[in-house]
Amino acid sequence: MNEIERARKNAQARRRDVLKSIAEVRGRLSLPQLADDALSILDPDLSFPRRIKTAVTSQPIAAALIFAGAAWLLSTTGDNTPGRSGRDRS
């Protein structure tokens, strides 16, 4: 085997290693993995957060509707001044 072939095989092996490392990092940086890490830091027993995560993953549409409703409620809170309706905002 000449030097060029050896260098090519070495480069291919390194490329495989780099791609494997990138895949591992992507797996660690995925949203579910980050959520699991954050929940384990906040509550080591994961009793309450685990139940919420299970509910959200089993019913994603319902969870999205609840989140949208809560966001809507929080965005309109504090705009209830007397004499002003939602249409009068400027």
N, C-alpha and C positions, 0 to 999 in steps of 0.2 A: 504494500500500500504506500503510495507516494504521499508527499507532504500535503498536497492540495486536497486529496481525498480525506486525509486525517483531519485537516482543518474544517472541511465541509461537515464531516460527521460530528466534530466537536461543536460547530456552530448549530447544527440541528439539535443536538442534545441540550445545549444551553437554551435554545428557543423553546423546546418542550418544557424545560424547567421554568422559564419565565412565564409561559402561558399557564402553566399549572399554578404558579404563585399568583398570577392575576386572577385566575378563577377563584382561588381561595380568598383573596381580598374582596372580590365582588360578593362572595357568599357572606362574608363577615359584615359587609356594608349594606346588605339588603335591608329593606325597611322592617320586615318581620324579625330579623336577627337583632337589629338595633333596638326594636321595641322590647324584645325579650331581655336584652342586656340592661336596658333602662329599668324595666320592671323588676328584675332581680336585684338591682341596686336599691330601688325604692322600698321594696317589700321582699325580704329574703324568703318568706314563706310563700309568697305569691298567691295568697288566698283570694283576696279581692281582685287584683289586677288579672289574675288568671281566669277568673269567672267572666270578667268583662271581655277579655281577649277571646275567650271561647264563644261568648255571645256574638261578638262582632264578626268573627270568622264564620260562624254558622248562619248568621242572618245579616249579610253585608248591606242589603238594600234597606232594611229596617234601621240599621245603625246609621247609614248615610242620611236617612230622613230625620232621625232624631238629632244628629249632629247639625244638619241644616236648620232645623227648627230652633235649636239652642243658639246657633250663630245668629239667626234672624232676631230672636228675642234679645240677645245681648247687643246687637247693633241698634235696636230701637230703644233700648233702655236709656232714660234720661232725656228723651225728647218729648215728654208728656207735660209741657208747659201749658198753663191755662190759656185758652183762646187760640191755640195753634193746632192744626191738624197735620197729618202727614203730608198733605198736598201743599201746605203753605210754606214748606221749607224752602229756603233759598240759599 
